[in-house]
Amino acid sequence: MPPDYTAAQGFATGVVIQEAIRQAGGLEDERLRKAVANPDIHTFYGAFRIDPKSGRQIGHQTLLVRWQRGEKVVIWPPEAT
């Protein structure tokens, strides 16, 4: 069976971890945290970046979509429509 959404998420997580370790040059927590705050990590979901102060993922914005007349249309956020 083809990979599902959960498998895709797991793969994207692995891409982020691999790139963070490469950029940090090791496994030390603070160096990894700084690496994931770098805006140069991308997956097929888009950019991945952690706010260094809050620890929240800020690099990728989730879009809300719906199907209209057979086409997928972005309905939120307004600037993405």
trRosetta pair geometry for C-beta under 8 A, 3 or more apart (Angstrom, degrees):
i j d omega theta_ij theta_ji phi_ij phi_ji
1 4 8.0 4 131 -43 113 91
3 7 3.7 -118 -166 90 103 144
3 8 6.1 126 129 -50 119 75
3 11 7.7 29 173 -22 158 132
4 7 5.4 104 52 9 59 101
4 8 7.3 -112 111 -3 36 92
5 8 5.5 -55 -152 36 35 114
5 9 6.4 38 151 -21 67 102
6 9 5.6 -49 -149 33 34 113
6 10 6.5 36 152 -19 64 104
7 10 5.6 -53 -150 36 33 114
7 11 6.5 35 152 -20 65 104
8 11 5.7 -53 -149 35 33 112
8 12 6.4 33 153 -18 65 105
8 44 7.5 -80 -169 71 108 124
9 12 5.7 -55 -148 37 32 111
9 13 6.4 37 151 -23 64 104
10 13 5.6 -51 -150 32 32 115
10 14 6.6 34 151 -19 63 103
11 14 5.6 -54 -155 33 34 114
11 15 6.7 38 148 -22 65 101
12 15 5.5 -48 -151 31 37 115
12 16 6.6 36 151 -18 66 102
12 43 4.0 81 -143 177 96 157
12 44 6.6 -111 -91 40 107 79
12 45 5.4 36 -132 -4 155 118
12 48 7.9 156 168 -62 102 138
13 16 5.8 -54 -152 36 33 111
13 17 6.3 30 152 -17 67 107
14 17 5.7 -54 -143 39 32 110
14 18 6.1 34 157 -20 66 107
15 18 5.9 -55 -146 37 27 111
15 19 6.3 20 158 -13 63 110
15 41 7.8 144 130 -176 90 96
15 43 4.9 134 78 -102 143 102
16 19 6.1 -61 -147 41 27 106
16 20 6.1 28 156 -21 65 110
16 36 6.8 49 178 -118 104 107
16 41 5.7 74 -126 166 73 136
16 43 6.5 -49 -51 -48 88 124
16 48 5.1 -81 -106 119 118 166
17 20 5.7 -55 -144 36 28 112
17 21 6.4 27 158 -17 64 106
18 21 6.0 -59 -151 36 27 109
18 22 6.4 28 152 -19 64 108
19 22 5.5 -52 -146 36 34 114
19 23 6.2 28 157 -14 68 107
19 35 7.5 177 124 159 72 116
19 41 4.8 149 104 -121 146 102
20 23 6.0 -58 -144 41 28 105
20 24 5.9 19 159 -12 66 115
20 32 5.1 56 157 -153 117 81
20 35 4.3 127 -151 107 69 127
20 36 5.0 -7 -106 -61 124 88
20 41 7.0 5 -60 -94 76 149
21 24 5.9 -59 -136 45 26 105
21 26 7.3 -117 -158 96 74 8
21 27 6.6 -3 -124 -83 100 68
21 32 7.0 -5 -82 -107 55 101
21 35 7.7 159 -39 103 17 169
22 25 7.7 21 172 -68 27 44
23 35 3.9 142 89 -140 117 113
23 38 6.2 -131 178 30 162 155
23 40 7.8 141 -92 74 143 113
23 41 7.9 -91 -15 -68 145 106
24 27 7.5 109 104 -76 134 19
24 28 6.9 -158 167 52 124 79
24 31 3.8 114 -158 136 106 102
24 32 4.9 -32 -65 -79 163 52
24 34 7.0 125 -103 64 93 90
24 35 4.2 -84 -53 -37 90 140
25 31 6.8 -79 50 169 80 145
26 31 6.1 48 63 78 93 152
27 32 6.8 9 -157 -51 38 125
28 31 4.4 67 74 16 100 111
28 32 6.7 -178 84 -12 47 88
29 32 5.8 -63 -148 38 27 109
29 33 6.2 27 157 -21 66 107
30 33 5.6 -51 -145 34 32 114
30 34 6.5 32 155 -17 64 103
31 34 5.8 -53 -150 37 32 110
31 35 6.4 36 150 -24 64 106
32 35 5.4 -53 -148 33 34 115
32 36 6.5 22 158 -12 67 104
33 36 6.3 -59 -148 39 29 101
33 37 6.7 32 151 -22 62 106
33 50 7.1 -95 -159 92 66 141
33 52 7.0 99 152 -130 99 79
34 37 5.6 -56 -153 31 35 114
34 38 7.3 50 147 -35 61 94
34 52 7.2 29 -107 -112 55 120
35 38 5.7 -41 -168 8 40 119
35 41 7.9 80 150 -50 81 130
36 41 6.7 -33 -131 9 59 156
36 48 7.1 -57 -157 133 88 101
36 49 7.1 155 160 -143 63 37
36 50 4.4 36 123 11 105 121
37 49 6.5 54 -157 -169 33 81
37 50 5.3 -72 -81 73 61 80
37 51 7.2 51 -124 -155 94 10
37 52 4.3 21 -110 -64 148 95
38 41 6.4 95 87 -18 89 95
38 49 7.1 -128 85 -121 28 92
39 47 6.4 -8 -166 -165 79 127
39 49 4.9 -7 -103 -89 63 138
39 59 6.4 165 -131 -114 72 112
41 47 7.2 98 80 -164 60 61
41 48 4.5 -58 103 67 107 99
41 49 6.9 154 47 -72 98 62
41 59 7.3 5 69 -179 88 177
42 46 6.8 -74 -147 167 84 27
42 47 5.6 -42 -102 -99 79 50
42 48 6.8 172 -99 10 25 84
43 46 7.0 -5 63 42 70 30
43 48 6.0 47 -1 -29 102 122
45 48 7.5 65 76 -62 109 97
45 60 5.8 11 131 -134 102 157
46 59 7.2 177 120 131 92 88
46 60 4.4 128 82 -119 115 102
46 61 7.9 -66 108 32 159 57
47 59 3.8 -122 125 168 94 103
47 60 5.5 180 69 -68 64 72
48 57 6.8 -47 -152 -150 73 106
48 59 4.7 121 -166 70 9 144
48 60 6.2 -10 -86 -24 54 111
49 57 7.2 118 72 -160 44 59
49 58 5.5 -55 91 70 95 78
49 59 3.0 120 16 -62 84 111
49 60 7.9 149 22 -17 74 66
50 55 6.1 -14 -176 -153 112 40
50 56 7.0 157 -151 79 67 27
50 57 6.0 -42 -96 -96 66 51
50 58 7.0 107 -138 16 18 85
50 59 7.6 -36 -34 -15 37 106
51 54 4.5 18 92 42 127 94
51 55 6.7 -48 71 7 80 15
51 56 5.0 11 27 54 116 78
51 57 8.0 -126 -1 -64 81 6
51 58 4.8 71 -47 -14 95 132
52 55 7.9 23 -161 -68 17 49
57 60 6.6 -18 152 38 111 91
61 77 6.9 -46 164 2 134 124
61 80 7.5 -167 106 -55 130 142
63 74 5.0 -53 -176 -131 127 107
63 76 6.9 160 -161 85 57 57
63 77 7.4 -96 -117 8 68 67
63 80 5.7 -119 -114 119 113 157
64 74 7.2 100 73 -160 51 63
64 75 5.4 -63 103 66 96 87
64 76 3.9 19 40 51 118 103
64 77 7.9 100 19 -39 95 43
65 72 5.1 15 172 -177 134 95
65 73 6.3 154 -156 76 80 36
65 74 5.4 -47 -96 -96 84 49
65 75 6.6 139 -120 8 29 83
66 72 7.6 166 87 -148 21 57
66 73 6.1 -26 66 61 69 88
66 75 5.7 14 11 -15 103 132
67 70 6.9 6 -178 -113 104 12
67 71 6.9 150 -153 73 65 28
67 72 5.9 -39 -95 -92 66 55
67 73 7.4 122 -127 14 17 83
68 71 5.9 -32 69 64 71 81
68 73 4.7 -4 18 2 117 135
73 81 7.7 37 170 -139 87 90
74 80 5.0 -90 151 120 149 102
74 81 5.2 -153 96 -97 95 60
75 81 6.6 42 -123 -96 25 119
76 80 7.5 46 139 50 23 112
76 81 7.7 3 -70 -53 22 109
77 80 5.2 86 61 8 74 104
77 81 7.8 -130 101 -22 41 87
78 81 5.7 -48 -156 11 40 117
